[in-house]
Amino acid sequence: MEVLKTIQELLPGLTRTQAKIAEYILSHPDMICFSSLRQVAEEIGVTETTILNFCKKTEFKSFAGLKKAMCADMHDKLFWNKKLEASSNRYDADDEMLMKLKENQQEAIQTTMEGINTHELFQFVEELSKAHHIYICGHEVSLVIASNFRNKLANTGARTVLLDVNNYVDVLDALTHCGERDVFILITFPFYAAQTVAVSDYLASAGATVLAITDKISSPIVKNAKHVLFCNAKHVVFHNSIAPVTALTDIIASLYLLQNKERFQNYNEKVKRIETFFEKCAVPAYEYEYYYNEDETDKKVF
Protein backbone atom coordinates (compact mmCIF):
# COMPACT_ATOMS: atom_id res chain seq x y z
CA MET A 1 0.00 0.00 0.00
CA GLU A 2 1.31 3.44 -0.90
CA VAL A 3 -0.40 4.89 2.19
CA LEU A 4 1.53 2.56 4.47
CA LYS A 5 4.77 3.41 2.70
CA THR A 6 4.08 7.11 3.26
CA ILE A 7 3.42 6.57 6.97
CA GLN A 8 6.48 4.34 7.32
CA GLU A 9 8.67 7.13 5.94
CA LEU A 10 7.32 9.55 8.57
CA LEU A 11 8.36 7.40 11.55
CA PRO A 12 11.87 8.86 12.17
CA GLY A 13 10.48 12.38 12.69
CA LEU A 14 7.51 11.50 14.92
CA THR A 15 7.09 11.92 18.67
CA ARG A 16 6.62 8.82 20.82
CA THR A 17 2.83 9.21 20.83
CA GLN A 18 2.69 9.93 17.11
CA ALA A 19 4.90 6.91 16.44
CA LYS A 20 2.46 4.81 18.48
CA ILE A 21 -0.37 5.92 16.20
CA ALA A 22 1.70 5.28 13.06
CA GLU A 23 2.71 1.80 14.21
CA TYR A 24 -0.91 0.94 14.95
CA ILE A 25 -1.95 2.02 11.45
CA LEU A 26 0.89 0.01 9.90
CA SER A 27 -0.12 -3.09 11.86
CA HIS A 28 -3.90 -2.68 11.46
CA PRO A 29 -4.61 -0.97 8.13
CA ASP A 30 -8.03 -2.62 7.84
CA MET A 31 -9.17 -1.08 11.14
CA ILE A 32 -8.73 2.41 9.71
CA CYS A 33 -11.04 1.53 6.82
CA PHE A 34 -13.81 0.12 8.97
CA SER A 35 -13.60 2.10 12.23
CA SER A 36 -14.58 5.59 13.34
CA LEU A 37 -12.14 8.14 14.74
CA ARG A 38 -13.47 7.45 18.24
CA GLN A 39 -13.04 3.69 17.89
CA VAL A 40 -9.46 4.04 16.65
CA ALA A 41 -8.62 6.45 19.48
CA GLU A 42 -9.97 3.98 22.03
CA GLU A 43 -8.04 1.10 20.47
CA ILE A 44 -4.74 3.00 20.54
CA GLY A 45 -5.36 4.64 23.91
CA VAL A 46 -5.01 8.26 22.79
CA THR A 47 -7.39 11.16 22.31
CA GLU A 48 -9.19 11.90 19.06
CA THR A 49 -7.39 15.26 18.91
CA THR A 50 -4.03 13.50 19.05
CA ILE A 51 -4.97 11.37 16.04
CA LEU A 52 -6.20 14.43 14.15
CA ASN A 53 -2.91 16.21 14.86
CA PHE A 54 -1.04 13.17 13.58
CA CYS A 55 -3.11 13.18 10.39
CA LYS A 56 -2.17 16.83 9.82
CA LYS A 57 1.46 15.78 9.60
CA THR A 58 0.65 13.48 6.70
CA GLU A 59 -0.29 14.36 3.14
CA PHE A 60 -3.86 13.26 3.91
CA LYS A 61 -4.38 16.15 6.38
CA SER A 62 -7.38 14.63 8.18
CA PHE A 63 -8.65 11.31 9.51
CA ALA A 64 -11.29 11.29 6.77
CA GLY A 65 -8.55 11.82 4.19
CA LEU A 66 -6.43 9.02 5.64
CA LYS A 67 -9.42 6.68 5.74
CA LYS A 68 -10.35 7.49 2.14
CA ALA A 69 -6.79 6.82 0.96
CA MET A 70 -6.61 3.51 2.85
CA CYS A 71 -9.95 2.38 1.40
CA ALA A 72 -8.81 3.37 -2.09
CA ASP A 73 -5.68 1.24 -1.69
CA MET A 74 -7.73 -1.76 -0.56
CA HIS A 75 -10.21 -1.21 -3.39
CA ASP A 76 -7.36 -1.08 -5.91
CA LYS A 77 -5.81 -4.27 -4.60
CA LEU A 78 -9.13 -6.08 -4.61
CA PHE A 79 -10.59 -5.11 -7.95
CA TRP A 80 -7.42 -5.08 -10.01
CA ASN A 81 -6.24 -8.42 -8.63
CA LYS A 82 -2.76 -7.12 -7.89
CA LYS A 83 -1.84 -10.17 -5.85
CA LEU A 84 -2.84 -12.51 -8.67
CA GLU A 85 -0.96 -10.34 -11.13
CA ALA A 86 2.13 -10.42 -8.94
CA SER A 87 1.79 -14.18 -8.42
CA SER A 88 1.50 -14.86 -12.14
CA ASN A 89 4.64 -12.83 -12.79
CA ARG A 90 6.60 -14.34 -9.92
CA TYR A 91 5.80 -18.05 -10.03
CA ASP A 92 5.69 -20.89 -12.56
CA ALA A 93 3.60 -24.06 -12.60
CA ASP A 94 6.49 -26.39 -11.78
CA ASP A 95 7.50 -28.91 -9.13
CA GLU A 96 8.96 -26.22 -6.90
CA MET A 97 5.71 -24.25 -6.94
CA LEU A 98 3.66 -27.38 -6.29
CA MET A 99 5.75 -28.01 -3.18
CA LYS A 100 5.26 -24.39 -2.08
CA LEU A 101 1.49 -24.64 -2.50
CA LYS A 102 1.32 -27.90 -0.55
CA GLU A 103 3.43 -26.46 2.26
CA ASN A 104 1.28 -23.32 2.30
CA GLN A 105 -1.94 -25.29 2.77
CA GLN A 106 -0.40 -27.59 5.37
CA GLU A 107 0.96 -24.63 7.33
CA ALA A 108 -2.35 -22.76 7.16
CA ILE A 109 -4.27 -25.74 8.54
CA GLN A 110 -1.62 -26.62 11.13
CA THR A 111 -1.30 -23.10 12.55
CA THR A 112 -5.09 -22.74 12.62
CA MET A 113 -5.51 -26.01 14.52
CA GLU A 114 -2.67 -25.20 16.93
CA GLY A 115 -4.03 -21.72 17.52
CA ILE A 116 -7.56 -22.79 18.49
CA ASN A 117 -8.55 -21.42 21.88
CA THR A 118 -10.29 -24.47 23.37
CA HIS A 119 -12.35 -22.50 25.88
CA GLU A 120 -13.49 -20.06 23.20
CA LEU A 121 -14.34 -22.94 20.86
CA PHE A 122 -16.60 -24.67 23.41
CA GLN A 123 -18.23 -21.36 24.30
CA PHE A 124 -18.85 -20.81 20.59
CA VAL A 125 -20.54 -24.22 20.32
CA GLU A 126 -22.52 -23.56 23.51
CA GLU A 127 -24.01 -20.39 22.01
CA LEU A 128 -25.09 -22.41 18.96
CA SER A 129 -26.65 -25.05 21.19
CA LYS A 130 -28.76 -22.41 22.96
CA ALA A 131 -29.86 -20.72 19.74
CA HIS A 132 -33.36 -20.99 18.31
CA HIS A 133 -32.16 -20.11 14.81
CA ILE A 134 -28.58 -19.89 13.57
CA TYR A 135 -27.90 -17.36 10.82
CA ILE A 136 -24.62 -18.05 9.00
CA CYS A 137 -23.50 -15.00 7.07
CA GLY A 138 -20.99 -14.82 4.23
CA HIS A 139 -20.00 -12.87 1.14
CA GLU A 140 -18.67 -14.29 -2.14
CA VAL A 141 -15.89 -16.79 -1.18
CA SER A 142 -16.84 -16.77 2.50
CA LEU A 143 -20.40 -17.59 1.39
CA VAL A 144 -19.08 -20.90 0.05
CA ILE A 145 -17.67 -21.66 3.51
CA ALA A 146 -20.91 -20.50 5.13
CA SER A 147 -22.96 -22.75 2.83
CA ASN A 148 -20.90 -25.84 3.67
CA PHE A 149 -21.10 -24.98 7.38
CA ARG A 150 -24.84 -24.46 7.15
CA ASN A 151 -25.38 -27.84 5.45
CA LYS A 152 -23.45 -29.71 8.14
CA LEU A 153 -25.30 -28.00 10.98
CA ALA A 154 -28.63 -28.57 9.24
CA ASN A 155 -27.86 -32.30 9.09
CA THR A 156 -27.61 -32.35 12.88
CA GLY A 157 -31.11 -30.90 13.30
CA ALA A 158 -30.07 -27.31 13.91
CA ARG A 159 -32.37 -24.61 12.55
CA THR A 160 -30.04 -22.77 10.23
CA VAL A 161 -30.33 -19.95 7.73
CA LEU A 162 -27.72 -19.13 5.11
CA LEU A 163 -27.47 -15.37 4.65
CA ASP A 164 -25.70 -13.76 1.71
CA VAL A 165 -24.89 -10.30 3.07
CA ASN A 166 -24.66 -9.05 -0.51
CA ASN A 167 -28.41 -9.66 -0.92
CA TYR A 168 -29.99 -6.61 0.70
CA VAL A 169 -33.53 -8.03 0.60
CA ASP A 170 -32.46 -11.18 2.46
CA VAL A 171 -30.47 -9.11 4.96
CA LEU A 172 -33.52 -6.96 5.75
CA ASP A 173 -35.68 -10.06 6.06
CA ALA A 174 -33.26 -11.71 8.48
CA LEU A 175 -32.71 -8.63 10.61
CA THR A 176 -36.42 -7.88 10.92
CA HIS A 177 -37.43 -11.45 11.78
CA CYS A 178 -34.61 -12.58 14.06
CA GLY A 179 -35.47 -13.19 17.70
CA GLU A 180 -33.71 -12.79 21.03
CA ARG A 181 -32.58 -16.42 21.05
CA ASP A 182 -31.16 -16.31 17.55
CA VAL A 183 -27.42 -16.27 16.85
CA PHE A 184 -25.50 -14.80 13.92
CA ILE A 185 -22.21 -16.28 12.72
CA LEU A 186 -20.24 -13.80 10.61
CA ILE A 187 -17.43 -15.06 8.39
CA THR A 188 -15.05 -12.67 6.67
CA PHE A 189 -11.40 -12.50 5.65
CA PRO A 190 -9.30 -9.89 3.85
CA PHE A 191 -10.50 -8.06 2.03
CA TYR A 192 -13.24 -7.76 4.64
CA ALA A 193 -16.71 -7.32 3.14
CA ALA A 194 -18.16 -3.92 3.99
CA GLN A 195 -21.62 -5.52 4.04
CA THR A 196 -20.54 -8.04 6.70
CA VAL A 197 -19.05 -5.24 8.81
CA ALA A 198 -22.28 -3.23 8.49
CA VAL A 199 -24.39 -6.23 9.56
CA SER A 200 -22.01 -6.74 12.48
CA ASP A 201 -22.42 -3.13 13.59
CA TYR A 202 -26.21 -3.29 13.32
CA LEU A 203 -26.42 -6.53 15.29
CA ALA A 204 -24.26 -5.02 18.03
CA SER A 205 -26.55 -1.97 18.21
CA ALA A 206 -29.57 -4.28 18.46
CA GLY A 207 -28.00 -6.38 21.23
CA ALA A 208 -27.96 -9.58 19.16
CA THR A 209 -25.57 -12.46 19.79
CA VAL A 210 -22.74 -12.33 17.26
CA LEU A 211 -20.10 -15.01 16.73
CA ALA A 212 -17.17 -14.39 14.40
CA ILE A 213 -14.81 -16.48 12.29
CA THR A 214 -12.01 -14.38 10.86
CA ASP A 215 -8.23 -14.12 10.56
CA LYS A 216 -6.95 -11.77 13.27
CA ILE A 217 -7.81 -9.63 16.28
CA SER A 218 -7.83 -6.44 14.19
CA SER A 219 -10.57 -7.77 11.89
CA PRO A 220 -13.44 -5.23 11.95
CA ILE A 221 -16.04 -7.80 13.06
CA VAL A 222 -14.14 -8.81 16.20
CA LYS A 223 -15.23 -5.81 18.25
CA ASN A 224 -18.92 -6.79 18.03
CA ALA A 225 -18.52 -10.53 18.59
CA LYS A 226 -19.26 -12.37 21.82
CA HIS A 227 -16.90 -15.18 20.79
CA VAL A 228 -14.29 -15.27 18.03
CA LEU A 229 -12.38 -18.10 16.35
CA PHE A 230 -9.34 -17.29 14.23
CA CYS A 231 -8.00 -18.94 11.06
CA ASN A 232 -4.74 -18.57 9.21
CA ALA A 233 -6.20 -18.17 5.71
CA LYS A 234 -3.09 -16.82 3.97
CA HIS A 235 -2.50 -18.19 0.50
CA VAL A 236 0.56 -18.03 -1.74
CA VAL A 237 -1.33 -17.14 -4.92
CA PHE A 238 -4.86 -16.08 -4.00
CA HIS A 239 -6.03 -13.69 -1.30
CA ASN A 240 -7.26 -16.43 1.06
CA SER A 241 -7.38 -20.19 1.47
CA ILE A 242 -10.68 -21.79 2.46
CA ALA A 243 -9.05 -25.06 3.60
CA PRO A 244 -8.33 -24.09 7.24
CA VAL A 245 -11.69 -22.32 7.59
CA THR A 246 -13.55 -25.35 6.27
CA ALA A 247 -11.62 -27.58 8.68
CA LEU A 248 -12.53 -25.32 11.60
CA THR A 249 -16.23 -25.21 10.70
CA ASP A 250 -16.23 -29.02 10.39
CA ILE A 251 -14.90 -29.23 13.94
CA ILE A 252 -17.57 -26.82 15.20
CA ALA A 253 -20.36 -28.79 13.49
CA SER A 254 -19.00 -32.07 14.88
CA LEU A 255 -18.89 -30.73 18.44
CA TYR A 256 -22.38 -29.31 18.01
CA LEU A 257 -23.70 -32.74 17.00
CA LEU A 258 -22.01 -34.47 19.92
CA GLN A 259 -23.25 -31.83 22.36
CA ASN A 260 -26.83 -32.13 21.07
CA LYS A 261 -27.32 -35.86 20.65
CA GLU A 262 -30.95 -35.88 21.78
CA ARG A 263 -31.84 -33.08 19.36
CA PHE A 264 -30.14 -34.97 16.55
CA GLN A 265 -31.87 -38.25 17.43
CA ASN A 266 -35.31 -36.60 17.43
CA TYR A 267 -34.55 -34.89 14.13
CA ASN A 268 -33.14 -38.07 12.60
CA GLU A 269 -36.18 -40.14 13.59
CA LYS A 270 -38.43 -37.64 11.81
CA VAL A 271 -36.19 -37.73 8.75
CA LYS A 272 -36.34 -41.52 8.62
CA ARG A 273 -40.15 -41.54 8.97
CA ILE A 274 -40.50 -39.06 6.11
CA GLU A 275 -38.08 -40.95 3.88
CA THR A 276 -39.83 -44.25 4.61
CA PHE A 277 -43.17 -42.73 3.68
CA PHE A 278 -41.91 -41.44 0.34
CA GLU A 279 -40.13 -44.71 -0.42
CA LYS A 280 -43.42 -46.59 -0.04
CA CYS A 281 -45.32 -44.42 -2.48
CA ALA A 282 -46.76 -46.23 -5.54
CA VAL A 283 -44.16 -44.39 -7.57
CA PRO A 284 -41.21 -43.60 -5.26
CA ALA A 285 -41.13 -39.86 -4.79
CA TYR A 286 -37.94 -38.01 -5.73
CA GLU A 287 -36.84 -40.89 -7.95
CA TYR A 288 -39.33 -40.07 -10.69
CA GLU A 289 -40.26 -36.57 -11.71
CA TYR A 290 -43.43 -37.62 -13.51
CA TYR A 291 -46.41 -39.80 -12.65
CA TYR A 292 -47.59 -41.83 -15.64
CA ASN A 293 -51.28 -42.59 -15.88
CA GLU A 294 -51.88 -45.55 -18.22
CA ASP A 295 -55.35 -44.24 -19.07
CA GLU A 296 -53.81 -41.17 -20.63
CA THR A 297 -51.19 -40.70 -23.27
CA ASP A 298 -49.32 -37.89 -21.57
CA LYS A 299 -47.36 -37.49 -18.38
CA LYS A 300 -48.50 -35.17 -15.68
CA VAL A 301 -46.16 -33.12 -13.60
CA PHE A 302 -46.70 -33.00 -9.88
Secondary structure as UniProt FT lines:
FT   HELIX           2..10
FT   HELIX           11..13
FT   HELIX           16..27
FT   HELIX           29..34
FT   HELIX           37..44
FT   HELIX           48..56
FT   TURN            59..60
FT   HELIX           63..79
FT   TURN            80..81
FT   HELIX           82..90
FT   HELIX           95..114
FT   HELIX           118..130
FT   STRAND          134..138
FT   HELIX           141..155
FT   TURN            156..157
FT   STRAND          160..164
FT   TURN            165..166
FT   HELIX           168..177
FT   TURN            180..181
FT   STRAND          183..187
FT   HELIX           194..206
FT   STRAND          209..214
FT   TURN            217..218
FT   TURN            220..221
FT   HELIX           222..224
FT   STRAND          227..230
FT   HELIX           243..259
FT   HELIX           261..279
FT   TURN            286..287
FT   STRAND          290..292
FT   TURN            294..295
FT   STRAND          299..301
//
